[in-house]
């Protein structure tokens, strides 16, 4: 079995306070998404995906969710993304 690579991103998903509980529940139901807190219309989450592109695509899909007004990236760790590392390796040489 190959080595597993994980890209971890932290985001704040903004919505109206009245929608926050419903949005948090919808996000928590998605594979690879973990909800860490929900207060004043802000839902704090992490995403785990194999590549940065997959993480980005998932985060972009949140803007289509009913009640979501904004999505803010807080942190992204992509050192395990082999495709991106290959790009950096070519630049550094």
Secondary structure, 3 states (H helix, E strand, C coil): CCCCCCEEEEEEEEECHHHHHHHHHHHHCCCCEEEEEEECCEEEEEEEECCHHHHHHHHHHHHHCCCEEEEEEEEEECCCCHHHHHHHHHHHC
